Amino acid sequence: MEPLPGRPGNLTPEEEEKLRKFWEMFLHVCGVLGEEASGEVDNASESQGKASTAGSEKPRKSRMSIFKKKKDKSKDGAATAKVPAMDNIKENDPEDKWDKSHDLGYGQARPSRCSLLRFLRARKWDLQRALVMLMSTMNWRCSEAHVDDEVMANGEELASINEKTGDEKTKKVAQDFLAQLRMGKSYCYGTDKTGRPICIVRARLHKAGEQSEEGLERFTVYLIETTRFMLHPPIDTACVVFDLTGFSLANMDYTPVKFMIKCFEANYPRVLVLFSFIRPRIWKILRGWLDPVVAGKVHFTNTVKDLEEFVAKERLPDELEGTSGYTYKYVEPVPGENAKMKDLETKEKLLREREALYEDYESKTIEWINETDATKRAAIYSERNTIAKNLREQYWHLDPYIRSRSFFDRIGVIKPDGSLDYYPSKITNGTTAALAAGETSADDVD
């Protein structure tokens, strides 16, 4: 599949310039560029010259990493989080449904070149609105949803423990979360004709009030995040099939649907393409909640023949009248499958390696922003892409130390090195798959 318009490797000169400017704005907001860092790249040789004249002392780095919270000292000496001003951004933009420019946080969110492009496309290349949306998403991930440090770190194994030993509230959330996984209310299987992973939502399995709102939202975020691991460049969108077979009034519950739509539009822009079995009467309601661009990608299918326009019949699960022979069956967490998460020494070592790569990427990004010569900029761009590739590869060494294993790790869809097998030949017992999914020893990380 060739890269779509507005993606890495397929940008117009105008879009490339917008992206450079967007990075510059983002770095300014994070405090990387500004008074204390201005001219750092362009004046590097001058700084080195001054340092040589003054003696052997090296010039002190004044910039901070964009991937750390900036700290400031209060009057009593305590460190407090500092959010740089966003003077050029309109607060409470009436055209932006989820503007939170007044309450931004950075945490450990790490935007990539691809993710920045998502926000630019979502806001039609409007730099200010795209930046507001990006910062709002980073704040949501770190401060509201706790996507990385709770949802993905705790995952299924801790939920299986909490449903037996947790307090009343913790037990309820864990039970609701796992119940949806066990029944297969929504699951991923295979790809469509363009190579996009397919997420199937079985609406008939949802009963209004059966699960708590917290349990529903945790399941939704967890599924979206897990599905994102199944995106592989140049594929950056997924296909969602809403199966309304057997749907009745007992299944009608707009609250979780609205939460899911808000998640996609506010925090996962341009990630999902929707194809579905949706009844026109329900569609009239849902359409008003969707971005017009997303709404334009919804297709109504009533038979397997209609669906075959998008997904080959031999790639469809049996319940959708496919001939793949696949029927969803949940594989329970295997005790000890997340043992590496207890190895804090190796985890910290890998995090330090990753921080060094981030700093290299950040420095190369600043060079790319500041370079005016097109030939030199292209060379810097190539070097920057090499660092990005190293970051992707290094992540999969770190992954078993920070992310709990999922159902898709256990059945072999997501491999230990990040490669994917959308149709694993052996979806059998969880023990075999779990061992295959993460038994690289700490000694092999180097």
TIVEX-467601 format. One line per 3 residues: number of its first residue (from 1); their letters; for each residue x negated, y, z of C-alpha. Coordinates in nm, 4 decimals, always signed. Example, Ala and Ser with C-alpha at 12.3 -4.5 7.8 and 13.67 -1.06 7.14 Angstrom:
<bakols>
1) AS) -1.2300,-0.4500,+0.7800 | -1.3670,-0.1060,+0.7140
</bakols>
This chain:
<bakols>
1) MEP) +0.0000,+0.0000,+0.0000 | -0.1449,+0.3347,-0.1068 | -0.1552,+0.6123,+0.1556
4) LPG) +0.1631,+0.8155,+0.1536 | +0.1542,+1.1946,+0.1095 | +0.0235,+1.3859,+0.4101
7) RPG) -0.1825,+1.0923,+0.5373 | -0.5586,+1.0467,+0.5816 | -0.7120,+1.0056,+0.2392
10) NLT) -0.4151,+1.1650,+0.0651 | -0.4087,+1.5286,+0.1731 | -0.3816,+1.8260,-0.0574
13) PEE) -0.6426,+2.1028,-0.0090 | -0.3725,+2.3123,+0.1601 | -0.2833,+2.0268,+0.3977
16) EEK) -0.6501,+1.9655,+0.4774 | -0.6879,+2.3322,+0.5672 | -0.3751,+2.3178,+0.7845
19) LRK) -0.5175,+2.0176,+0.9656 | -0.8469,+2.1962,+1.0333 | -0.6598,+2.4975,+1.1662
22) FWE) -0.4390,+2.2720,+1.3792 | -0.7443,+2.1115,+1.5377 | -0.8874,+2.4574,+1.6053
25) MFL) -0.5653,+2.5673,+1.7782 | -0.5543,+2.2452,+1.9800 | -0.9172,+2.2821,+2.0915
28) HVC) -0.8515,+2.6429,+2.1938 | -0.5508,+2.5378,+2.4026 | -0.7589,+2.2706,+2.5753
31) GVL) -1.0357,+2.5174,+2.6549 | -1.2933,+2.3527,+2.4287 | -1.3080,+2.6520,+2.1972
34) GEE) -1.2926,+3.0056,+2.3277 | -1.5226,+3.2474,+2.5041 | -1.7269,+2.9828,+2.6776
37) ASG) -1.7608,+2.7653,+2.3675 | -1.7421,+3.0123,+2.0809 | -2.0105,+2.9728,+1.8214
40) EVD) -2.1384,+2.6563,+1.9827 | -2.1798,+2.4790,+1.6529 | -2.2697,+2.7667,+1.4233
43) NAS) -2.5182,+2.9112,+1.6711 | -2.6705,+2.5826,+1.7792 | -3.0097,+2.6564,+1.6218
46) ESQ) -3.0184,+3.0033,+1.7780 | -2.9438,+2.8587,+2.1206 | -3.2149,+2.6002,+2.0782
49) GKA) -3.4609,+2.8748,+1.9812 | -3.3816,+3.0771,+2.2912 | -3.4177,+2.7689,+2.5050
52) STA) -3.7605,+2.6978,+2.3577 | -3.8721,+3.0543,+2.4230 | -3.7520,+3.0444,+2.7815
55) GSE) -3.9233,+2.7163,+2.8518 | -3.8438,+2.3471,+2.8435 | -3.5050,+2.3814,+3.0092
58) KPR) -3.2265,+2.2588,+2.7793 | -2.9234,+2.4801,+2.7150 | -2.6354,+2.3872,+2.9418
61) KSR) -2.3198,+2.2554,+2.7812 | -2.0340,+2.4861,+2.8679 | -1.7561,+2.3065,+2.6899
64) MSI) -1.5387,+2.0351,+2.8354 | -1.3983,+1.7267,+2.6738 | -1.0514,+1.7693,+2.5269
67) FKK) -0.9681,+1.4342,+2.6788 | -1.0036,+1.5459,+3.0407 | -0.7988,+1.7821,+3.2496
70) KKD) -0.9670,+2.1165,+3.2861 | -1.0322,+2.2052,+3.6474 | -1.0480,+2.5415,+3.8214
73) KSK) -1.1380,+2.6345,+4.1740 | -0.8799,+2.7917,+4.3965 | -0.9757,+3.0404,+4.6662
76) DGA) -1.0190,+2.7671,+4.9238 | -1.2525,+2.5759,+4.6936 | -1.0083,+2.2983,+4.6066
79) ATA) -1.0038,+2.1759,+4.2487 | -0.6762,+2.2464,+4.0717 | -0.5571,+2.1644,+3.7238
82) KVP) -0.5763,+2.4582,+3.4875 | -0.3555,+2.4877,+3.1824 | -0.4968,+2.7367,+2.9310
85) AMD) -0.2668,+3.0089,+2.8047 | -0.0906,+2.9598,+2.4732 | -0.0577,+3.3223,+2.3713
88) NIK) +0.0239,+3.2532,+2.0093 | +0.2948,+2.9959,+2.0716 | +0.6593,+3.0871,+2.1021
91) END) +0.8097,+2.9541,+2.4199 | +1.1576,+2.8057,+2.4128 | +1.1698,+2.7992,+2.0349
94) PED) +1.5422,+2.7533,+1.9609 | +1.4572,+2.5415,+1.6578 | +1.2604,+2.2925,+1.8660
97) KWD) +1.4830,+2.0572,+2.0651 | +1.2112,+1.9511,+2.3071 | +0.9955,+2.2598,+2.3474
100) KSH) +0.8023,+2.2392,+2.6737 | +0.5334,+2.4954,+2.6072 | +0.5778,+2.6266,+2.9586
103) DLG) +0.4826,+2.2927,+3.1147 | +0.1902,+2.1262,+2.9408 | -0.0382,+1.8529,+3.0648
106) YGQ) -0.3247,+1.6690,+2.9056 | -0.4101,+1.3744,+3.1281 | -0.5889,+1.1034,+2.9352
109) ARP) -0.3895,+1.1345,+2.6110 | -0.6241,+1.1119,+2.3168 | -0.4846,+1.2543,+1.9927
112) SRC) -0.6457,+1.1262,+1.6753 | -0.6620,+1.2734,+1.3285 | -0.3702,+1.0521,+1.2267
115) SLL) -0.1565,+1.1443,+1.5270 | -0.2106,+1.5163,+1.4691 | -0.0905,+1.4683,+1.1138
118) RFL) +0.2271,+1.3059,+1.2453 | +0.3123,+1.6203,+1.4371 | +0.2320,+1.8442,+1.1432
121) RAR) +0.4590,+1.6423,+0.9161 | +0.7336,+1.6315,+1.1796 | +0.7347,+2.0104,+1.2022
124) KWD) +0.6987,+2.0632,+0.8257 | +0.3388,+2.1858,+0.8631 | +0.4395,+2.4703,+1.0950
127) LQR) +0.1269,+2.4928,+1.3124 | +0.2797,+2.6587,+1.6166 | +0.5804,+2.4295,+1.6380
130) ALV) +0.3635,+2.1231,+1.5757 | +0.1303,+2.2245,+1.8601 | +0.4212,+2.2744,+2.1000
133) MLM) +0.5501,+1.9297,+2.0102 | +0.2072,+1.7669,+2.0496 | +0.1429,+1.9172,+2.3918
136) STM) +0.4934,+1.8294,+2.5060 | +0.4358,+1.4679,+2.4040 | +0.1035,+1.4516,+2.5874
139) NWR) +0.2716,+1.5860,+2.8985 | +0.5555,+1.3327,+2.8645 | +0.3166,+1.0392,+2.8253
142) CSE) +0.0998,+1.1358,+3.1226 | +0.3313,+1.3062,+3.3695 | +0.6829,+1.1792,+3.2982
145) AHV) +0.6814,+0.8335,+3.1389 | +0.3357,+0.7287,+3.2660 | +0.2993,+0.5260,+2.9492
148) DDE) -0.0633,+0.4177,+2.9812 | -0.1215,+0.4031,+3.3560 | +0.2055,+0.2284,+3.4477
151) VMA) +0.4219,+0.0968,+3.1632 | +0.1445,-0.0626,+2.9584 | -0.0986,-0.1300,+3.2434
154) NGE) +0.1596,-0.3120,+3.4565 | +0.3444,-0.4797,+3.1726 | +0.5193,-0.8139,+3.1923
157) ELA) +0.3058,-1.0039,+3.4412 | +0.3496,-0.7516,+3.7237 | +0.7225,-0.7353,+3.6464
160) SIN) +0.7427,-1.1125,+3.6859 | +0.5771,-1.0779,+4.0276 | +0.7919,-0.7823,+4.1347
163) EKT) +1.1176,-0.9581,+4.0511 | +1.0301,-1.2136,+4.3189 | +0.8452,-1.0103,+4.5828
166) GDE) +0.9260,-0.6411,+4.5297 | +1.1507,-0.4211,+4.7410 | +1.5126,-0.3809,+4.6328
169) KTK) +1.4542,-0.0994,+4.3817 | +1.1331,-0.2432,+4.2384 | +1.2913,-0.5861,+4.2063
172) KVA) +1.5938,-0.4460,+4.0217 | +1.3840,-0.2558,+3.7660 | +1.1631,-0.5620,+3.7098
175) QDF) +1.4634,-0.7911,+3.6670 | +1.6311,-0.5556,+3.4203 | +1.3094,-0.5104,+3.2231
178) LAQ) +1.2425,-0.8835,+3.1947 | +1.6072,-0.9715,+3.1288 | +1.5954,-0.7725,+2.8054
181) LRM) +1.2732,-0.9414,+2.6975 | +1.4074,-1.2866,+2.7795 | +1.7333,-1.2419,+2.5903
184) GKS) +1.5542,-1.0796,+2.2965 | +1.7707,-0.7694,+2.2959 | +1.5069,-0.6227,+2.0682
187) YCY) +1.1976,-0.7918,+1.9286 | +0.9503,-0.7696,+1.6400 | +0.9139,-1.0294,+1.3714
190) GTD) +0.7318,-1.0112,+1.0408 | +0.7110,-0.7315,+0.7868 | +0.9288,-0.5802,+0.5174
193) KTG) +0.8378,-0.5669,+0.1477 | +0.6103,-0.2660,+0.1980 | +0.4181,-0.4266,+0.4849
196) RPI) +0.5875,-0.2437,+0.7718 | +0.6449,-0.4461,+1.0912 | +1.0126,-0.5168,+1.1546
199) CIV) +1.1845,-0.4491,+1.4875 | +1.5236,-0.6179,+1.5227 | +1.7775,-0.4717,+1.7670
202) RAR) +2.0593,-0.7113,+1.8588 | +2.3272,-0.4754,+1.9827 | +2.5692,-0.7536,+2.0808
205) LHK) +2.3344,-0.8533,+2.3644 | +2.3657,-0.5181,+2.5380 | +2.6419,-0.4742,+2.7936
208) AGE) +2.7026,-0.1241,+2.9268 | +2.6024,-0.0999,+3.2936 | +2.4382,-0.4411,+3.3020
211) QSE) +2.0878,-0.2940,+3.3382 | +1.9803,+0.0152,+3.5275 | +1.8898,+0.3273,+3.3324
214) EGL) +1.5298,+0.3027,+3.4540 | +1.5068,-0.0603,+3.3440 | +1.6497,+0.0249,+3.0009
217) ERF) +1.4131,+0.3171,+2.9492 | +1.1064,+0.1197,+3.0608 | +1.1950,-0.1577,+2.8170
220) TVY) +1.2458,+0.0941,+2.5344 | +0.9108,+0.2687,+2.5878 | +0.7321,-0.0642,+2.6325
223) LIE) +0.8720,-0.2032,+2.3087 | +0.7874,+0.1108,+2.1100 | +0.4324,+0.1159,+2.2461
226) TTR) +0.3818,-0.2545,+2.1789 | +0.5162,-0.2161,+1.8258 | +0.2625,+0.0593,+1.7634
229) FML) -0.0141,-0.1997,+1.8039 | +0.1344,-0.3720,+1.4997 | +0.0779,-0.0709,+1.2750
232) HPP) -0.2314,-0.1073,+1.0614 | -0.3637,+0.1663,+0.8273 | -0.2355,+0.2681,+0.5804
235) IDT) +0.0884,+0.1382,+0.7385 | +0.1986,+0.3991,+0.9931 | +0.5739,+0.3366,+1.0104
238) ACV) +0.7931,+0.0455,+1.1141 | +1.1271,-0.0843,+0.9927 | +1.4111,-0.1130,+1.2458
241) VFD) +1.7093,-0.3371,+1.1794 | +2.0124,-0.2717,+1.3981 | +2.2101,-0.5938,+1.3839
244) LTG) +2.5714,-0.5173,+1.4788 | +2.6965,-0.8690,+1.4173 | +2.9457,-0.9478,+1.6942
247) FSL) +2.9385,-0.5887,+1.8183 | +3.2428,-0.4838,+2.0253 | +3.3526,-0.2066,+2.2612
250) ANM) +3.1833,-0.3915,+2.5480 | +2.8483,-0.3272,+2.3768 | +2.9066,+0.0421,+2.3150
253) DYT) +2.6684,+0.2457,+2.5290 | +2.5399,+0.5667,+2.3772 | +2.3081,+0.6649,+2.6653
256) PVK) +2.0242,+0.4200,+2.5855 | +2.0647,+0.4835,+2.2115 | +2.0319,+0.8561,+2.2654
259) FMI) +1.7224,+0.7999,+2.4815 | +1.5668,+0.5856,+2.2091 | +1.6375,+0.8442,+1.9392
262) KCF) +1.4949,+1.1213,+2.1580 | +1.1815,+0.9135,+2.2174 | +1.1285,+0.8608,+1.8470
265) EAN) +1.1870,+1.2205,+1.7463 | +1.0210,+1.3997,+2.0385 | +0.7316,+1.1699,+2.1231
268) YPR) +0.6771,+0.9317,+1.8303 | +0.7279,+1.1531,+1.5258 | +0.7371,+0.9830,+1.1876
271) VLV) +0.6646,+0.6393,+1.3360 | +0.9837,+0.4576,+1.2441 | +1.1857,+0.4170,+0.9283
274) LFS) +1.5380,+0.2893,+0.9878 | +1.7213,+0.0279,+0.7853 | +2.0251,-0.1169,+0.9505
277) FIR) +2.3559,-0.2904,+0.9843 | +2.5348,+0.0218,+1.1137 | +2.9080,+0.0788,+1.0869
280) PRI) +3.0051,+0.4126,+0.9302 | +3.2258,+0.5064,+1.2262 | +2.9338,+0.4759,+1.4677
283) WKI) +2.7016,+0.6393,+1.2160 | +2.9036,+0.9615,+1.2267 | +2.8054,+0.9969,+1.5928
286) LRG) +2.4445,+0.8842,+1.5611 | +2.3728,+1.1038,+1.2599 | +2.4141,+1.4194,+1.4689
289) WLD) +2.1390,+1.3016,+1.7031 | +1.8858,+1.2274,+1.4297 | +1.6377,+1.4454,+1.2497
292) PVV) +1.7782,+1.4974,+0.8961 | +1.4637,+1.3422,+0.7447 | +1.5075,+1.0273,+0.9547
295) AGK) +1.8812,+1.0203,+0.8907 | +1.8090,+1.0210,+0.5185 | +1.6167,+0.6945,+0.5572
298) VHF) +1.9023,+0.4968,+0.7101 | +2.0466,+0.2331,+0.4785 | +2.3693,+0.0392,+0.5301
301) TNT) +2.3529,-0.3337,+0.4647 | +2.6447,-0.5719,+0.5050 | +2.5058,-0.8981,+0.3719
304) VKD) +2.1735,-1.0769,+0.3594 | +2.1637,-0.9963,-0.0116 | +2.1754,-0.6244,+0.0729
307) LEE) +1.8976,-0.6689,+0.3264 | +1.6833,-0.8565,+0.0736 | +1.6281,-0.5253,-0.1039
310) FVA) +1.3961,-0.4420,+0.1872 | +1.2936,-0.7777,+0.3389 | +1.2357,-1.1087,+0.1585
313) KER) +1.4826,-1.3764,+0.2696 | +1.2007,-1.6181,+0.3555 | +1.0686,-1.3556,+0.5961
316) LPD) +1.3941,-1.3090,+0.7850 | +1.4715,-1.4959,+1.1098 | +1.7447,-1.7581,+1.0983
319) ELE) +2.0012,-1.5427,+1.2798 | +1.9916,-1.2892,+0.9940 | +2.0570,-1.5704,+0.7448
322) GTS) +1.6909,-1.5878,+0.6581 | +1.4969,-1.9031,+0.5724 | +1.1804,-1.8452,+0.7769
325) GYT) +1.2831,-2.1029,+1.0367 | +1.2095,-1.8543,+1.3156 | +1.4294,-1.8094,+1.6220
328) YKY) +1.3214,-1.5756,+1.9009 | +1.2226,-1.7453,+2.2252 | +1.0493,-1.5531,+2.5012
331) VEP) +0.7209,-1.6900,+2.6386 | +0.6744,-1.6085,+3.0071 | +0.3546,-1.4411,+3.1358
334) VPG) +0.0760,-1.6856,+3.2189 | -0.0805,-1.6509,+3.5664 | -0.4258,-1.4982,+3.5329
337) ENA) -0.3804,-1.3705,+3.1772 | -0.4736,-1.0213,+3.2981 | -0.7713,-1.1250,+3.5122
340) KMK) -1.0031,-0.8870,+3.3291 | -0.8092,-0.5888,+3.4636 | -0.9603,-0.6675,+3.8043
343) DLE) -1.3156,-0.6360,+3.6683 | -1.3523,-0.2660,+3.7503 | -1.7277,-0.2600,+3.6901
346) TKE) -1.6956,-0.3671,+3.3260 | -1.3949,-0.1426,+3.2784 | -1.5876,+0.1632,+3.3995
349) KLL) -1.8835,+0.0749,+3.1792 | -1.6594,+0.0553,+2.8729 | -1.4825,+0.3788,+2.9663
352) RER) -1.8184,+0.5567,+2.9863 | -1.9081,+0.4231,+2.6425 | -1.5763,+0.5461,+2.5125
355) EAL) -1.6191,+0.8901,+2.6667 | -1.9522,+0.9242,+2.4861 | -1.7844,+0.8366,+2.1572
358) YED) -1.5088,+1.0886,+2.2289 | -1.7649,+1.3613,+2.2858 | -1.9353,+1.2726,+1.9573
361) YES) -1.6007,+1.2862,+1.7798 | -1.5165,+1.6171,+1.9428 | -1.8505,+1.7697,+1.8461
364) KTI) -1.8207,+1.6488,+1.4899 | -1.4663,+1.7884,+1.4757 | -1.5934,+2.1322,+1.5803
367) EWI) -1.8601,+2.1148,+1.3103 | -1.5956,+2.0192,+1.0552 | -1.3741,+2.3099,+1.1629
370) NET) -1.6537,+2.5664,+1.1457 | -1.8318,+2.4553,+0.8282 | -1.7473,+2.6768,+0.5289
373) DAT) -1.9519,+2.4977,+0.2630 | -1.7292,+2.2364,+0.0978 | -2.0119,+1.9897,+0.0267
376) KRA) -2.1481,+2.0034,+0.3803 | -1.7959,+1.9810,+0.5205 | -1.7332,+1.6627,+0.3204
379) AIY) -2.0488,+1.5085,+0.4662 | -1.9430,+1.6018,+0.8190 | -1.5977,+1.4616,+0.7469
382) SER) -1.7544,+1.1294,+0.6483 | -1.9644,+1.1180,+0.9665 | -1.6541,+1.1977,+1.1694
385) NTI) -1.4674,+0.9087,+1.0077 | -1.7510,+0.6743,+1.1037 | -1.7177,+0.7798,+1.4676
388) AKN) -1.3407,+0.7297,+1.4460 | -1.4005,+0.3767,+1.3142 | -1.6360,+0.3076,+1.6056
391) LRE) -1.3696,+0.4344,+1.8469 | -1.1117,+0.1965,+1.7009 | -1.3458,-0.0991,+1.7250
394) QYW) -1.4627,-0.0111,+2.0758 | -1.1049,+0.0156,+2.1971 | -1.0471,-0.3566,+2.1492
397) HLD) -1.3377,-0.4346,+2.3810 | -1.1709,-0.2115,+2.6412 | -0.8130,-0.3222,+2.5746
400) PYI) -0.7940,-0.6317,+2.8048 | -0.9241,-0.4198,+3.0936 | -0.6546,-0.1514,+3.0702
403) RSR) -0.3488,-0.3110,+2.9039 | -0.1436,-0.5985,+3.0362 | -0.0927,-0.8842,+2.7879
406) SFF) +0.2408,-0.8804,+2.6076 | +0.4633,-1.1472,+2.4568 | +0.3080,-1.0664,+2.1185
409) DRI) -0.0430,-1.1242,+2.2551 | +0.0650,-1.4581,+2.3969 | +0.2159,-1.5875,+2.0724
412) GVI) -0.0819,-1.4695,+1.8653 | +0.0658,-1.1797,+1.6675 | -0.1778,-0.9302,+1.8230
415) KPD) -0.5302,-1.0735,+1.8180 | -0.8088,-0.9880,+2.0670 | -0.9923,-0.7802,+1.8068
418) GSL) -0.6803,-0.5846,+1.7090 | -0.6155,-0.7784,+1.3901 | -0.2608,-0.8949,+1.3271
421) DYY) -0.0858,-1.2160,+1.2292 | +0.2783,-1.1280,+1.1722 | +0.3621,-1.4957,+1.1119
424) PSK) +0.1442,-1.7013,+1.3497 | +0.1524,-2.0679,+1.2547 | +0.1785,-2.1871,+1.6129
427) ITN) +0.4303,-2.0091,+1.8320 | +0.4328,-2.2782,+2.0993 | +0.3407,-2.2642,+2.4645
430) GTT) +0.2211,-1.9513,+2.6338 | -0.0918,-2.0999,+2.7894 | -0.2668,-2.1772,+2.4617
433) AAL) -0.1761,-1.8426,+2.3067 | -0.2729,-1.6467,+2.6181 | -0.6142,-1.8099,+2.6332
436) AAG) -0.6667,-1.7319,+2.2669 | -0.5575,-1.3742,+2.3258 | -0.8207,-1.2570,+2.5685
439) ETS) -1.0941,-1.4929,+2.6816 | -1.3956,-1.2942,+2.5665 | -1.6199,-1.2866,+2.8709
442) ADD) -1.7543,-0.9682,+3.0220 | -2.1029,-1.0803,+2.9166 | -1.9991,-1.0693,+2.5506
445) VD) -1.8877,-0.7056,+2.5545 | -2.2325,-0.5652,+2.4707
</bakols>
